[in-house]
Amino acid sequence: QVQLVESGGGLVQPGGSLRLSCVASGRIFGIYDMSWYRQAPTKQREMVAQVDSLGTTTYVADSVKGRFTISRDSNKNTIHLIMNSLKPEDTAVYYCNLHSNYWGRGTQVTVSA
């Protein structure tokens, strides 16, 4: 069984910053790509950023390019999403994903004055 646990969400003012973290644990045999997705109310879930098994960023959504950075710890099973210059439209539940197969429960990010 694989568990993904996100943390770091919260309420922040526009222009502020947050750092999300995701720790993967359990029966993980190997190192796989990991991603951040988000889902805003009434919208479909969308990929925000992805990092491959070596820690190389392989995707960043146009809507967050230049503001969000994905990174991977040397232990390989922890990733982060550093979010700067946050906008109200970034408000969503942010989910961690492992190799398209496993999901965390999500962490709420709310950007509001």
C-alpha positions as CSV (number, residue, x, y, z in Angstrom):
1,Q,0.0,0.0,0.0
2,V,1.2,3.5,-0.9
3,Q,0.4,6.7,1.1
4,L,0.9,10.2,-0.1
5,V,0.5,13.0,2.5
6,E,0.4,16.6,1.6
7,S,1.0,19.5,3.9
8,G,1.6,23.3,3.8
9,G,-1.7,24.6,2.5
10,G,-3.6,27.5,4.1
11,L,-4.9,31.0,3.6
12,V,-2.7,33.6,2.1
13,Q,-3.1,37.1,0.7
14,P,-2.6,37.8,-3.0
15,G,1.0,38.2,-3.7
16,G,2.0,35.9,-0.9
17,S,3.8,32.6,-0.9
18,L,3.3,29.1,0.3
19,R,5.4,25.9,0.3
20,L,3.6,22.6,-0.1
21,S,5.2,19.3,0.7
22,C,4.2,15.7,-0.2
23,V,5.7,12.6,1.4
24,A,5.3,9.2,-0.2
25,S,5.6,6.1,1.8
26,G,4.7,2.4,1.8
27,R,5.3,-0.2,-0.7
28,I,7.1,1.9,-3.3
29,F,9.5,-0.2,-5.4
30,G,11.6,2.2,-7.3
31,I,11.8,5.9,-8.0
32,Y,9.0,7.3,-10.1
33,D,7.7,10.6,-11.4
34,M,5.7,12.7,-9.0
35,S,3.3,15.6,-9.7
36,W,1.2,18.3,-8.2
37,Y,-2.4,18.7,-9.4
38,R,-5.0,21.2,-8.4
39,Q,-8.8,21.3,-8.5
40,A,-10.8,24.5,-8.1
41,P,-14.5,24.4,-7.3
42,T,-16.5,23.5,-10.5
43,K,-13.4,22.9,-12.5
44,Q,-11.5,19.8,-13.6
45,R,-8.4,18.6,-11.9
46,E,-5.3,19.9,-13.7
47,M,-1.6,19.1,-13.5
48,V,0.4,22.0,-12.1
49,A,3.9,20.6,-12.2
50,Q,5.8,17.3,-12.6
51,V,9.3,16.1,-11.7
52,D,10.9,12.9,-13.0
53,S,12.8,10.2,-11.0
54,L,16.0,12.2,-11.2
55,G,14.5,15.4,-9.9
56,T,14.3,17.1,-13.2
57,T,11.2,19.3,-13.8
58,T,9.4,17.9,-16.8
59,Y,6.2,20.0,-16.8
60,V,5.0,23.3,-15.4
61,A,1.6,24.7,-16.4
62,D,1.6,27.9,-18.3
63,S,-0.7,29.5,-15.7
64,V,1.9,29.1,-13.0
65,K,5.2,29.4,-15.0
66,G,7.6,31.8,-13.4
67,R,5.7,31.7,-10.1
68,F,5.7,28.0,-9.0
69,T,8.6,25.7,-8.6
70,I,8.6,22.0,-8.1
71,S,11.5,20.2,-6.4
72,R,12.4,16.8,-5.1
73,D,14.4,15.9,-2.0
74,S,17.5,13.7,-2.3
75,N,15.5,11.0,-0.5
76,K,13.4,10.9,-3.7
77,N,10.1,10.3,-2.1
78,T,9.4,13.9,-0.9
79,I,8.5,16.7,-3.3
80,H,7.7,20.3,-2.7
81,L,5.8,23.0,-4.5
82,I,7.1,26.5,-3.9
83,M,4.3,29.0,-4.8
84,N,5.1,32.7,-5.1
85,S,3.1,35.7,-6.2
86,L,-0.1,33.8,-5.5
87,K,-3.3,35.0,-7.1
88,P,-6.9,34.4,-6.2
89,E,-7.3,32.1,-9.2
90,D,-4.7,29.8,-7.6
91,T,-7.3,28.9,-4.9
92,A,-7.8,25.2,-5.1
93,V,-7.2,21.9,-3.4
94,Y,-3.7,20.8,-4.3
95,Y,-3.1,17.0,-4.7
96,C,0.1,15.1,-4.9
97,N,0.4,12.2,-7.4
98,L,2.8,9.4,-7.8
99,H,3.3,7.9,-11.3
100,S,-0.3,8.6,-12.2
101,N,-1.4,5.8,-9.9
102,Y,-1.6,7.1,-6.4
103,W,-3.1,10.3,-4.9
104,G,-2.9,12.1,-1.7
105,R,-6.0,13.5,0.0
106,G,-5.1,17.1,-0.9
107,T,-4.4,20.3,0.9
108,Q,-6.5,23.4,0.6
109,V,-4.9,26.6,-0.7
110,T,-6.9,29.8,-0.5
111,V,-5.7,33.1,-1.8
112,S,-7.8,35.9,-0.6
113,A,-7.5,39.4,0.9
